[in-house]
């Protein structure tokens, strides 16, 4: 025997195979780095070793694909074994698991090349990835080591294979540094491959019928070819009761009746008994066929419903479904379902996103692929089956994969199409929006590319909609002549905003205002600045410009001049509590309101941020709502205050009323009081005065603003001085 260079196994460094003196068996030595890799795989302690079965079944399916393709061109290629199948045979007695397929099989050269793929240059990359901390099972197969996943559970692997163009061979290796190839004269396979795994002592679970079935259902349920498992079951069987017959004959002999021979005795029925008999046979495991491989018109609503329930374990049927195929530079098929109700933990941050199952050529890959669909569509259930992704793509590679980005883009597009289809049915849309309206708004905040399309889907109650909800498109269609902007108000609830003083002028003019009463609306509207060329304007912020003619503009300018003195006095009394005081146009029945800056937080947003459990108290102050007081020049209170300010701007009663009016406006404008007890004290004293209870001491003046504590207590004034 001699050593020779084997070119088919060459990697970065050449290595040699050794042929034994027995010419029937050839032994090939692995490189040193291969020994290191095999040792790593064999001794790994990762919990998800189960992927070995997925790998081997996938290899078998690929082999059958190849022979099927050859058979389409030449039927003779299928003659040796016409049936296309994958059989799995557990043998607890010998502690072996056998995977048998009727695929294309391998020649001797194929055995060396295919099972030697691990010795090629990809091995180095694989080793580098493992050393960097990558998960072995998720990386297996990426660099041509899919077959070797068998060593996660097996001490020794035997491969018996028969190709149409060669004799039957046996490949064996305990991964101890070498493998052998020998001509095989055992059971004639006809064509195909049989892989026999000698399982490790602690991996006997993979011989259990239930465990194997679960793995096939999880990873390989939709393989195109039948996967059958060798199962042994106990069955009841009727057999002749020999003991009863012997006992009966004995009794007859004792009675002397045995001497009498009669025809009836011969025809007497034999006594039987039921016994448990073990019977073994192949049982088809992957009974569910991939519904997504059929054309949508061939699938009934009932079949979609059945598939949805089996996929999600939901007790209800789905609300809507989208079944489509994408063909072009890449190919994939998807079936997407919208459930009827939202899961209770839909927005739970620690919830595992597992609603879209990713398949590659009918082989299950993962069910928590975050790159496949955005978070705002986390409620969508379904499957995606790609023809182009590599079978063993890892999470690290997924993030950079161009194919996945194209799939993601098209899934979002199809989901939006599906939502538009649902909106055509009023009842279905109502159910959908109640359950998933927040997700649509979340999508507007997150997805800039589809923001305009999603904006078409959102609905709100308004000052004119009653119990119904209107879309932004319907709002624009109902706009009054001369109206340019879309008006909205944010608040804690519909009931709270319906009576807001900010709506007074708009209601009087017949202008529609949208009620945005969900916390997500505040975030959504920060991104949705306009819709179809119309700016969205908050009625609680600065920058509200209502349509007005020249006469109204002139009157407003005059009112500003007339109340300039009052505005200065109010500002000096309130100090830094307000940024400015001005004559407003948005109120009719209220004396004043507090509006916020156009680009800062609204009162509602400030309330939401304060309610955050883990909020940062060092939040930049520029985000806090900057308050400006708008006064109503036509209100009697403002008229009286104007007169007092012009008469004596240091009048204590004037200051008392300004503070009371400010704190009341805080509440009606949606803010919270910094010192509610101080405000309550002032109200109680007003009640006291109203009841004529005099100036009895009911708690002192400890809650007076510091500005007023310095006033001379002996100054005479009206009884209103006692308010504060």
C-alpha angles and dihedrals in degrees: 000000000000139000121248138178112261108207096192089064097047117129128160088314126032118245132189138234123214122219114208125226088257100081090202093067126051124193122205123196122218123225119260092255090052090055088052091050094047091049089052093052095043095050098040117131098201114140098222098068087136091092089084090081092050090052095049094045090048090051089050091050091050090050091052090048089056096050091043089055091048089049092055088059097038121015091199089072089069096045097094091058114006095179118085111210149135117222127190118200121187115196110191093179093060094028092235134134118203126199112194126184136175093221131131094292125209135271120219090265090049091053091054095044102036099041089038094057087105089068092062128096094277089074093073091054090048092052091048091051092050092048088052089060103263119157109260099216092049091049098045112112097022092098098034099277099114095116091053092064083088087077090065087078106013134072093198134020126202122191120194113186141171125196124190090240099048145035124270115280137191121217117193135178139157086194089244093136101294146043133208133220119204135170106255126221098174123105110345108242094193087212134343140050136289119197116195116196118199096208125221115252093252095048099069090120087083089067093061116104095222093048094050092047091050091051093049091048091049101045110013108025094119099046106137095234128067114268111201128189124209103235132179118212135178115237132184113247131182113232134170112273101231094179093055092048092050092048091050092051090049091054091048092052092050090052093048092239093119090081092063112081116198132171091235091062091056091051094046111124116254115244116246137191135200116246134177111251124188114227128181128203142141116277122198109239107178097061095148111087119211102266091195091065090067124079113262093241090060094055119083126217089248091054092050090049092050092048092048092052093048090048098048106020087231115157092212129065119252123268097223140352136207117198117181146145126220120211128178130078086356136017131225138148126212140184113196125189132195110209122222094239137027119249112251092238097044095128096036105133095214094047114121110240103228107144101108117059116208118215129181112204091338093311116120112238108169144331101209103058103151092186092061099069133008123254094250088063094049091120093065113104127199148083137282120202116193126196094192108046116096112256095238100041112159130217090252091055093042092064091059099035114123093200091057092051090055091048091050093050092051094045090056091047092051092046091056089048089052092051090052090051090052090051090063089070110064097204095045091047092052091054092045096048094047089053103036108017089109090056092055090052090046087053091054088054095046108031112061093173093061100030095113093049093048091048087064088063103051119100133195141182113244143187089271105031099078110193093344126083126232131213124226088251092055090046091056091047089054096047118132119244111278094019112131105169137062108235123210140166127207123210148138098274142354091254091053096052097041091073097037115136088226089074098053099094094038092052091048090053093046094244116152118236124194119228111225104185105155121092090233089061090070091057094040094053092051088068100034100069096160142002125212092343095312119115118230108231127191113222090210095059137069117269097058106146114183121199110266139163128234093267092055091048091053092048092050092051090052092050089053091055093045093053098039092106093050092049090054092050094048091049092050092050096048094040114182092355087092131030095215143344121226144158109270135207102199101075131072110163100025124077094222147347135199114237127189133225117281093241102033132077120298120230089260093051090050089053091050093049092049089053094058109118094214099031121153110245090202090067109150109269092223089074092058116101112272105214125217121182117226115195128204107231092198096056117104093230092054091047091053092046090050091054092048092047092052091047098045122348090193093058107136092214089056091054091046091054094045091055093046091048091048095052092045090051089051089061097043091047093055101259127125124238117251091207109024093170091059091052091046091053092056092049092050091053090051089053089048092054092044090055091049092241092146124224099310114160108262101165107328128248098290091124096057116124111258089243090066100040090076093058118112106265092207094060112121118233144138122299089261086077086075091062092085 
